[in-house]
Every structure is written in structure tokens, then in C-alpha cells.
Amino acid sequence: MTNDTERNGNDLPRHWHLDRRVPIALILALLLQSSGAIWWAASISGRVENNERSVSRLETTTETMRQSAQAQAIQLGRIEEQLRALRTDIGRMISAVERGQN
């Protein structure tokens, strides 16, 4: 059986160990940085979920607006045809009135 002080062929310790020369401040800084990274990732995840909901809602609204615009275009075409017919009728009425006055 080997112990922790034995070295392998590269003259490196076989087992990982924490040396007393590593300052507590460094360990705390690494833990704080890691927890900050996890917190940041969680907040990004929440933002992404909110954006997904917003995009879905906007897609629904866009589709509704597209359908409404299409219906309005059809109605506008009908109104234009009615105006043409009215102009034609008014023109005929003016012509009839003018013929009646002569």
C-alpha cells in the first residue's frame, strides 16, 4: 500500500492535498466567485424564460394584427368599388339633369 508522500515517475504527489500555504482569503474568494457565477447564471435563466414568454405573446399579437390588416384591406377594396359606383351614378344623374334643363 502506498502513502500520500510517495511520488510517481514525474516527481509529483500521487494524491491531491491542500497545503497550509494556501490563504483562507483565496479559498473564500473562489467560493464567493463561484456562488456569484451560479447566481448570475440563474438570473440569466430567468430572463431567458421571460423573453420566451414575451416572444410568444408578440407572435400571437402579430398574427392577430396580420389577420386584422388583411380584413381591412378587403373592406377597403369594397369601399373603393362602392365609391366608383357612386361616382358613376352621380355622373349619370348630373347628365340627366343637364339634359332635362335643355
N, C-alpha and C positions, 0 to 999 in steps of 0.2 A: 504494500500500500504506500502511496506517495503522500507527502505532506505539502502544505502551501508554500514552503520555502524552496522546494525543488524547482529547477529551471528546465525549460525544454531546450531544444537544439539552438534556438535563436537567442538564448540568454534572456528570455522574458518570463515573468511569472506565469505559472500554469493557470492559476485561478485569479479572478478579479478580486481586488480588495480596495477598501477606502483607506487612503493614507491620512494620517493626522495632520499632514501639512496642507490639506485642502481646507480653506477657510469656510467657516459656517456661513459667512456672508455670500460666498459664491453659491453654496448649496441653496440658500434661501432665494437668491436672485434667480437661479434656474427654476426653482419651484414656482416663484411668482411669475416669471416669464411664461412658463408652461400653462399655468392657470389662466393667464391673460390671453394666450393664444386660443385656449379652449373656449373661453368666454366670447372672444371675438368671432370664432367660427360659429358658435351658437347664435349670436346676433345676426350674422350674415345669413344663416339658415332661415331665421325668422323673416328677414327682409325678402329673401327669395320667395318664401311662401306667400307673403303679402303681394309681391309683384305678380306671382302666378294668378292669384285671385283677381287682381286689378286687370290683368291682360284678358282673362276670361270674361270679366264683366264688360270690358271695352269691345271685345269681339262680338258679344251679344248686342250691345248698343249699336255698333257699326252695321251689323246685319239688319237690325230694325230700321235704321236710318236709310240704308240702301233700298229696302223694300218700300219705304215711305216715299223716297225720291222717285222710284220707278212708277209708283201710283200717281204721284203728282205730275210726272211727265205725260202720262196717259191722259190725265184730266186736262192738262194744258193743251194737248193736241185736240181734244174735243172742243174746248173753248175757242181755239183758233178757227176750227171748222165752222162753229156756230157764228163767229164774227164775220167770216167770209160770206156765209149765207145771209146774214143780216144786211151786210153791205150791198149784196146783190139785190135783195128785196127792197132796200131803201132806194137804190138806183132805179129800179123799175117803177117804184111809186113816184119818184120825182119826175121821171119821164112821162108817166101817165098824167100827172098834174099839169106839167108843161103842155102836153097835147090837148088837155081839156081847156086850158086858158086860150088857146089859139083858135 
